Amino acid sequence: MHRLALVLVASAALVIWVAGDAFAQTDDFQLPPVKLKPDRPTKTKPIPPAPDDRDPPAAAPKEDETPKAPPDEKPLDVPKKETPPAAKPDETPGQTPPAPKPAEPPEKLPGDIEPPAAKPPAVDKDDEAKRQKAREEALKFFSLPNDSEVTPADLPMPKPVIEPPTKPPAVLAVPGESPKPPRATALQAKTIEAQVGPAVGADLTGFGEVGLVEEVARTRKAYERAIKALTDYYMQRGTVHKIDWATSEMTALGSVPKIQYLVIAELAGPDLRPSRSIEVADQLYAEGVQYKDYPAFPPAKKEYLKTALEKFHTIIEKYPTSDKIDDAAFRMGEIYGGWYFEDWARAVGSYQRCWEWNPKTEHPALFNAAKIYDERLKNRVKAVELYNRVIAETTDEGRVNEAQNRLKALTAR
């Protein structure tokens, strides 16, 4: 109630001040004329004077006129007679006539000096609009009903300022505690992983082996990078159980064997030729053979063999004209076909590059490839083809005899 009273008093004072300022700035303001109270007419009809039979009835003198005397006589001082107001036709005696109209302002006297009319000042349209608005607000304020209780809703209050909606404060995750997940709707009953469809990637139609292998390698790296980023995200927010999930998936990804579909010998193609001696390539080949033949126990032995493979790959990749490329390819076939790797496909591929790059090689690449096709890959057609080549192109009698015996077993001849 106190606040309402304060609002009423402040609003009334503001309106009075605005209205007074508006009236004070108007130069042509004049006080209204003074209204004179008219004489109340008598209730009874006045009795007219008795007519004089000697003289004819004289006309009633006009207002402010005196009877004229004959030329040879002095004017007589005759008192003026007040003529009562004549009753209107619709009035009847004994009734109170309606209130007379307010008297007009007195007429100007002959000696009065009329002040010069002042020119009205130039009125600014904006100021006049403001004054008119102030008058309207004042009339609204003072036109409240008297028989109703005044409530704040009846008062001309300013329009409320609508503030933009504010977002709810973000809930900060406390390390060690997981925030409560939002309640899922019927459409969100399934997990997000189940709703995500396959990504639309590049069209792989018509890609060769090299292009497809490169796409697989690129996808592997993207997958590993995404899991690592997800693990870091959960680490920063302290989501413990999801950190365990991402870490376990990263561990499983590391344990999945990443097949090397193409080696450098395959990518180099069959057209290389060992044409000259390169000192660096010779040094790399010697180091590779040393790592290959180094006596060690598992799993250290496998690590030595991997280092040897890297040396031989470097020779083929960086020094393709070296006279050691066919030797490096043969040693790679031995490592892939050995007990630690047993990668038969890469082994025969490396042996094939050896005799393709150097058809007169001294290494038994044809015989070793034929044995793998015969004993490991069970490819009878390819084994027979290579055994025939061993018999035709090899000078080693022991390998020739073994090739003939296997031909008899495979062909029943």
C-alpha positions in Angstrom: 0.0 0.0 0.0 2.9 2.4 0.8 4.4 1.8 -2.6 1.0 2.3 -4.3 0.5 5.6 -2.5 4.0 6.8 -3.4 3.3 5.9 -7.1 0.0 7.9 -7.0 1.6 10.9 -5.5 4.6 10.9 -7.9 2.4 10.4 -10.9 0.0 13.3 -9.9 3.0 15.6 -9.3 4.5 14.7 -12.6 1.2 15.3 -14.5 0.5 18.7 -12.7 4.1 19.8 -13.4 3.8 18.9 -17.1 0.4 20.5 -17.5 1.5 23.7 -15.7 4.6 23.9 -17.9 2.5 23.5 -21.0 0.1 26.3 -20.0 2.8 28.6 -18.8 4.6 28.4 -22.2 1.4 29.5 -24.0 1.6 33.3 -24.5 -1.9 33.9 -25.7 -3.5 32.6 -22.4 -6.2 34.9 -21.0 -8.4 34.7 -18.0 -12.0 33.8 -18.7 -14.5 36.7 -18.4 -16.0 37.4 -15.1 -19.5 36.0 -15.0 -22.0 38.5 -13.4 -24.8 37.0 -11.4 -28.1 38.1 -13.1 -31.0 39.5 -11.1 -33.4 36.9 -10.1 -36.8 37.7 -11.7 -39.8 38.1 -9.4 -42.2 35.2 -9.1 -45.3 37.5 -9.5 -46.1 39.4 -12.7 -45.4 43.1 -12.1 -48.4 45.5 -12.3 -48.1 48.0 -15.1 -48.8 51.7 -14.3 -52.3 53.1 -15.0 -52.6 54.8 -18.4 -53.3 58.5 -18.6 -56.4 59.3 -20.6 -55.3 62.8 -21.3 -52.3 62.0 -23.3 -51.7 59.3 -25.9 -49.6 56.4 -24.7 -46.0 57.3 -25.3 -43.5 54.8 -26.7 -41.2 53.2 -24.3 -38.0 55.1 -24.3 -35.0 53.1 -25.6 -32.2 52.2 -23.3 -29.9 55.1 -22.6 -32.3 57.6 -24.1 -34.1 60.5 -22.4 -37.3 62.2 -23.5 -36.7 65.2 -25.7 -38.2 68.5 -24.5 -39.8 71.1 -26.7 -37.3 73.5 -28.3 -38.4 76.4 -26.1 -38.4 74.4 -22.9 -35.7 73.0 -20.7 -35.3 69.3 -20.6 -37.0 67.6 -17.8 -35.3 65.3 -15.3 -37.5 62.3 -15.6 -36.3 59.2 -13.8 -35.7 56.1 -15.9 -38.2 53.3 -15.5 -37.1 49.8 -15.3 -39.0 47.6 -17.7 -39.4 44.1 -16.4 -38.4 41.3 -18.8 -41.3 40.1 -20.9 -42.4 36.5 -20.3 -41.8 34.1 -23.2 -44.8 32.5 -24.9 -44.1 29.1 -23.5 -43.8 30.4 -19.9 -46.6 30.5 -17.5 -46.9 32.8 -14.5 -45.9 31.3 -11.2 -43.2 29.1 -12.7 -39.5 29.6 -12.2 -38.0 30.5 -15.5 -34.8 28.6 -16.5 -31.5 30.0 -15.6 -30.5 32.9 -17.8 -27.5 32.7 -20.1 -24.3 34.0 -18.7 -23.8 37.7 -19.3 -21.6 38.7 -22.1 -18.4 40.7 -21.3 -19.0 44.4 -20.9 -18.9 46.6 -23.9 -15.8 48.7 -24.5 -16.2 52.3 -23.4 -15.4 55.2 -25.7 -12.3 56.2 -23.6 -10.8 52.8 -23.2 -7.5 52.1 -24.9 -7.3 48.7 -26.5 -3.9 47.2 -26.1 -2.2 46.1 -29.3 -2.8 42.5 -30.3 0.3 40.4 -29.6 1.4 38.2 -32.4 1.2 34.5 -31.4 4.6 32.9 -31.0 5.8 30.3 -33.4 4.7 26.9 -32.1 7.0 24.0 -32.4 5.0 21.0 -33.7 7.1 18.5 -31.5 6.5 20.6 -28.4 2.8 20.9 -29.2 2.5 17.1 -29.6 4.3 16.6 -26.3 1.9 19.0 -24.5 -1.1 17.3 -26.1 0.1 13.9 -25.0 0.7 15.3 -21.4 -2.9 16.7 -21.4 -4.3 13.3 -22.5 -2.3 11.5 -19.8 -3.6 13.9 -17.2 -7.2 13.4 -18.3 -6.7 9.6 -18.1 -5.3 9.9 -14.6 -8.1 12.1 -13.2 -10.9 10.3 -15.0 -10.8 7.3 -12.7 -14.3 6.2 -11.3 -15.0 7.4 -7.8 -17.1 4.4 -6.7 -14.5 1.8 -7.5 -11.4 0.9 -5.6 -8.3 2.2 -7.2 -5.9 -0.7 -8.0 -2.5 -0.5 -9.6 -4.0 -1.9 -12.8 -6.2 1.2 -13.1 -3.2 3.6 -13.1 -1.5 4.5 -16.4 1.7 2.6 -15.8 4.6 2.6 -18.3 5.1 -0.4 -20.6 7.2 -3.1 -19.1 10.6 -3.7 -20.6 10.8 -7.2 -21.9 14.2 -8.7 -21.4 15.4 -11.5 -23.6 15.2 -14.9 -22.1 18.4 -16.0 -20.4 19.8 -19.5 -20.8 20.0 -21.7 -17.8 23.5 -21.7 -16.2 25.7 -24.5 -17.5 26.3 -27.3 -15.0 30.1 -27.7 -14.5 31.3 -31.2 -14.3 33.0 -32.1 -11.0 36.1 -34.3 -11.4 35.2 -37.8 -10.2 31.5 -37.3 -10.7 29.5 -37.8 -13.9 26.7 -35.3 -14.6 23.2 -36.7 -14.8 22.3 -37.4 -18.4 19.1 -35.7 -19.8 16.0 -37.8 -19.8 15.6 -39.5 -23.1 12.4 -39.2 -25.1 10.7 -42.0 -27.0 12.6 -41.1 -30.2 15.9 -41.1 -28.3 15.4 -44.5 -26.8 18.1 -46.1 -29.0 21.7 -45.1 -28.6 23.3 -42.5 -30.7 25.7 -45.1 -32.1 22.8 -47.1 -33.4 21.2 -44.1 -35.1 24.3 -43.0 -36.9 24.3 -44.2 -40.5 27.3 -45.0 -42.7 29.3 -41.9 -43.8 29.0 -41.1 -47.4 32.6 -41.1 -48.7 34.3 -41.1 -52.0 33.2 -43.5 -54.7 35.8 -46.3 -54.7 34.6 -47.9 -57.9 37.4 -48.4 -60.4 40.2 -48.0 -57.8 43.1 -50.2 -58.3 44.9 -52.2 -55.6 47.2 -49.3 -54.7 44.3 -46.8 -54.4 42.2 -49.1 -52.2 45.2 -49.9 -49.9 45.8 -46.1 -49.5 42.2 -45.6 -48.6 42.4 -48.3 -45.9 45.5 -46.8 -44.4 43.9 -43.3 -44.4 40.8 -44.7 -42.7 42.9 -46.4 -40.0 44.7 -43.2 -39.1 41.4 -41.2 -39.0 39.8 -43.8 -36.7 42.8 -43.8 -34.3 42.9 -40.0 -34.2 39.2 -39.8 -33.4 39.4 -42.3 -30.5 42.4 -40.4 -29.1 40.5 -37.1 -29.3 37.5 -38.7 -27.6 39.7 -40.0 -24.8 41.2 -36.5 -24.2 37.7 -35.0 -24.1 36.6 -37.4 -21.3 39.9 -36.8 -19.5 39.3 -33.0 -19.4 35.7 -33.4 -18.0 36.5 -36.2 -15.5 34.0 -38.7 -17.0 35.6 -41.7 -15.4 33.5 -44.6 -16.8 33.7 -43.2 -20.4 37.5 -42.8 -20.0 37.7 -46.5 -19.4 35.6 -47.2 -22.4 37.7 -45.1 -24.8 40.9 -46.4 -23.3 39.9 -50.0 -23.7 38.9 -49.4 -27.4 42.3 -47.7 -28.0 44.0 -50.7 -26.5 42.0 -53.1 -28.6 42.8 -51.0 -31.7 46.5 -51.3 -31.0 46.3 -55.1 -30.7 44.4 -55.5 -34.0 47.0 -56.6 -36.6 47.4 -54.0 -39.3 48.0 -55.9 -42.5 50.5 -54.3 -44.9 48.8 -55.1 -48.1 51.5 -53.7 -50.3 55.2 -53.7 -49.7 57.8 -51.6 -51.4 58.8 -54.4 -53.7 55.2 -54.7 -55.1 54.9 -50.9 -55.5 58.2 -50.7 -57.4 56.9 -52.9 -60.3 58.7 -55.5 -62.4 60.7 -53.1 -64.6 63.7 -52.3 -62.3 67.1 -53.4 -63.4 70.3 -53.7 -61.2 72.7 -51.6 -63.3 75.4 -50.1 -61.0 77.1 -50.3 -57.7 76.1 -47.7 -55.1 78.2 -47.5 -51.9 75.3 -46.5 -49.6 73.1 -49.3 -51.0 75.9 -51.8 -50.5 76.3 -50.6 -46.9 72.6 -50.9 -46.2 72.5 -54.4 -47.7 75.4 -55.6 -45.5 73.6 -54.2 -42.4 70.4 -55.9 -43.3 72.0 -59.3 -43.7 73.7 -58.8 -40.3 70.4 -58.1 -38.6 68.7 -61.0 -40.4 71.3 -63.6 -39.4 71.9 -62.2 -35.9 71.4 -65.0 -33.4 68.7 -64.1 -30.9 65.8 -65.6 -29.0 62.1 -64.6 -29.4 60.8 -62.0 -29.3 64.0 -60.1 -29.8 64.7 -62.1 -33.0 61.6 -60.8 -34.7 62.6 -57.2 -33.9 65.9 -57.8 -35.6 64.2 -59.2 -38.6 61.9 -56.1 -38.8 65.0 -53.9 -38.8 66.5 -56.0 -41.6 63.3 -55.5 -43.7 63.6 -51.7 -43.2 67.1 -51.8 -44.6 66.1 -53.8 -47.7 63.0 -51.5 -48.2 65.3 -48.4 -48.2 67.5 -49.9 -50.9 64.6 -50.6 -53.3 62.9 -47.2 -52.6 65.8 -44.9 -52.7 68.3 -46.7 -54.9 66.3 -48.5 -57.5 69.3 -48.7 -59.9 71.6 -50.4 -57.4 73.0 -53.8 -58.2 71.7 -55.0 -54.8 68.0 -54.6 -55.4 67.5 -58.3 -56.6 69.6 -59.5 -53.5 67.4 -57.4 -51.2 64.2 -58.8 -52.7 65.5 -62.4 -52.2 66.4 -61.7 -48.5 63.0 -60.2 -48.0 61.4 -63.4 -49.4 63.4 -65.5 -46.9 62.3 -63.4 -43.9 58.6 -63.4 -44.9 58.7 -67.2 -45.6 60.5 -67.9 -42.3 59.2 -69.2 -39.0 58.7 -65.8 -37.4 56.4 -64.3 -40.1 55.1 -67.1 -42.3 53.7 -64.6 -44.7 53.6 -66.8 -47.8 52.0 -64.3 -50.1 54.7 -61.7 -49.5 57.4 -64.3 -49.7 56.5 -65.5 -53.2 55.9 -61.8 -54.2 59.5 -60.9 -53.1 61.0 -64.0 -54.9 59.1 -63.0 -58.0 60.6 -59.5 -58.0 64.0 -61.1 -57.6 64.0 -63.0 -60.9 62.0 -60.3 -62.7 64.6 -57.7 -61.9 67.5 -60.0 -62.6 66.6 -63.1 -64.7 70.1 -64.4 -64.3 70.2 -64.1 -60.5 72.3 -66.6 -58.6 69.6 -66.9 -55.8 67.2 -69.9 -55.9 64.1 -67.6 -56.1 62.2 -69.8 -58.6 62.7 -73.0 -56.5 61.7 -71.4 -53.2 58.6 -69.8 -54.8 57.6 -73.2 -56.3 57.9 -75.0 -52.9 55.7 -72.4 -51.2 53.0 -72.7 -53.9 53.3 -76.5 -53.6 53.5 -77.0 -49.8 51.9 -73.9 -48.3 49.5 -72.3 -50.7 48.4 -75.6 -52.3 48.4 -73.9 -55.7 49.1 -76.9 -57.9 49.0 -75.0 -61.2 51.4 -72.4 -60.1 53.7 -75.0 -58.5 53.9 -77.1 -61.7 54.7 -73.9 -63.8 57.6 -72.9 -61.5 59.0 -76.4 -61.2 59.2 -76.6 -65.0 61.1 -73.3 -65.0 63.5 -74.6 -62.4 64.3 -77.6 -64.5 64.8 -75.5 -67.6 66.8 -72.5 -66.1 68.6 -73.9 -63.0 72.1 -75.5 -63.1 71.9 -76.8 -59.6 71.5 -80.6 -60.0 70.0 -81.1 -56.5 67.2 -78.6 -57.0 66.6 -80.0 -60.5 66.1 -83.5 -59.2 63.8 -82.3 -56.4 61.7 -80.3 -58.9 61.4 -83.5 -61.2 60.2 -85.6 -58.2 57.6 -83.0 -57.3 56.4 -82.8 -60.9 55.8 -86.6 -60.9 53.8 -86.4 -57.7 51.7 -83.5 -58.9 51.1 -84.7 -62.4 51.2 -88.5 -61.8 53.7 -89.0 -64.6 
